[in-house]
Amino acid sequence: KHEDQKTRLVFWEAKMSDNGELVSSNGKHAIVKQINKYKTYLSKDGRSKSIVDAYKNTCSVLVKLHAMANDIPKLSDMIINVDKNECELGEEGVDTDIRIVIGCKNNRDIPDMH
């Protein structure tokens, strides 16, 4: 939840530390270009509504599939609440700032992004 207590969809780009897109010999990181493309896509008029609608539909399908399954872990409360329309998730619910998470096998694998 954001400071206004409305639920927001947040997008993450995941890369392993040995991914070549994280480093560059010429100072231009491919990941920056990729993130900017995502931000442009998410920011287009009407795009937020279609993303929110698709997310709501996905949550509904997950709840239905979960009800048919046996002996599986409980669904996230967020998924259940979205399905029941118990959380505020409107067009403004899409955060266009993309986050990056870098996975590494050990501390030596952390790339120098400077």
N, C-alpha and C positions, 0 to 999 in steps of 0.2 A: 504494500500500500504506500501511496505517496503522502506527502504532508497534508493534502486535502482529504485523506482517508478514502479516496477512490482507488479501485484496483487498476493497475496499469500492466499492459503486456510489455515485457522487456526482452530484447533480443541480444543474444551472446554469440560471438564468433569464437569457436574453440580451435586451438592449434596446439600441436605438440612442439616442444622447444626446438626440435631438430628440423622443423619445417622451414624451408628456404625462403618462404614469403616473409619471415620475420626479420631477416637480415638482408643487407644490401651493400654492395661494394661502391655504388654510386650515390648513396644517401637517400635513394627513393625506395621506400618499403612497399612491396606489392600489397601488403595487408591494408595499408592506408587507402589505396585506390579501391580495394574491395569494400572496405567499410563505407567509404564515400558513396559508392554505388548503392549499397543497402540504404543509406540515409536518404538518398534521392528517391529511391523506390518507395520507401515508407512515407515520405513527405508529400507525395502527389495527391492532388485533390481527390477525395472519395476513396482513397486507398485504405485509410484507417477504418472506415465503416466496413469494407469488404473483409479486412483482416479480423476485426472484432466479430463479425458475423461467422466467419469460418472457424474462429476459436470457440465460439459458443456452440456451434454445430459439432465440432470435434469433442467438446466436453460432454455433450448430450449422447453422442455415440459411445464414448468411453463408459459412461454411467450405464447405458443399456447393455453393453458387452460385459461389463463387470457383474451385472445382475445375473447373467447367464452362466458365469464361471463358478467353479467350486474351488475352495481352498487356495485363494490368492490373497495377497495383502490388500488392506483397505485402500481405497482411492484417496487422493489428496482432498482435504476439505475444500480447497480452492476450486477444484474440478467440480465437486458436488455443488458448491454454492453458485458457480457460474451456470450450471445446468438448471438449478432451481430459481435462477434470476434473483439470488439473494445478495449479490454484490453489484455495485455500480461499475459498469464497464461500458462506457459509451464510446463514441467516435474519438474523444480525447483520450481514450484509454490506451493508445499506442504510443509508447515512448520511442522517439526516433533516434535517440542516442544509443549507438551500438556499443556494447561492452565487449571486451576481449578477455578470455581466460586462456592461460598458457599452461599446459600440462608438461611436467618434466619428470624424468626418471630419477634425477638427483640434482643437487644444487649446481653442479658443474655444467648442467645443460641449460641453464637460464641464459638466454641471449642478451647481448648488450644492445639495447634499442636506441642508443645515443648516436 
